[in-house]
């Protein structure tokens, strides 16, 4: 196995903790997504509007249109349309309930910790090269939040559900960007392996599931064991839809956090690309929720930096060149947990009189995840660099 040079130091370290998992992770740094890559290659040369129409037909099971699509497109949707035997659609309800009980805390953890932590890996290289930072970052963040919301709605992961479609759409976007990067001189294969590799998609799914549960709990979310287990089942099926191979597909929270731990050790330290992407997330957050006043945006960004430092830890925050405010620490997290407990008490007394906080949280999450268009777009990135690409 030819180990990419960027991964060699971390791989040696990871071998000392879990050699089998470390080897599996590095093997998948060299692999993309064979099924999705084949679909994207099969659409190459076809008019962009027709590409989107074929993908829409596959999503909506429009057999009349799908008959005219390349065979590889038909085969992809036929294969992915049947859920694996281990997925029970009824098992998602406790996880949906637990998520929406604390959707504001999950969103906070998602933006201030999980996405930023994900960008400290070499996946940031792919996003940085495309140039999708603050201007496209707002849209990208809204798309991520919308995906999270849709998979956490009852029925969202059923075959016609929006969560199912958004998960598969994200997989195809990754494949298209990977195709652009492979053909680009900007990508260093010997140093970084495969762009948006199977290992990186697996690491992201572990981050969004097991690590997000842990992060949300640190700021006050209290899910039952049943809800936590169900939350992980939702993300396991989502990861499957996004193309995570069986070798790196977790079964439960413990496995997800272990895959993330070992994979993260394999990753090189955050570079300039990670610094740019992490700071872009903090800068985008006030714009996502619609703050127009400059002072209010600055105040929220400063708070975001303090909270993120508390969740990530000083060492990682320093590597990302976050403002050196070490006064927050555990106090910020303790404050958030206390505020959550107080709100739970208030909601208990107000039930039946005014809308509960969780209802308001859901509507807020829905509002900030709305995009300019009403329907999901199945357009694919037609250029590698954002400044040359059409909106998708």
Secondary structure, DSSP 8 states (H G I E B T S, - for coil): ----GGGHHHHHHHHHHHHHHHHHHHHHHT---HHHHHHHHHHTTS-HHHHHHHHHHHHHT-HHHHTTS-HHHHHHHHHHTS--TT--GGGGHHHHHHHHHTHHHHHHHIIIIIHHHHHTSTHHHHHHHHT-SHHHHHHHHHHHHHHHHHHTSTTTTSTTSHHHHHHHHHHHHHHHHHHHHHT-TT--HHHH-STT-HHHHHHHHHIIIIIHHHHHHHTT----HHHHHHHHHHHHHHHHHTT--GGG--SSHHHHHHHHHHHHHHS----HHHHHHHHHHHHHHHHHTT---HHHHHHHHHHHHHHHHHHH-HHHHHHTT----TT-HHHHHHHHHHHHHHHHHHHHHHTTTS--HHHHHHHHHHHHT--SSSS-------SSSGGGS---
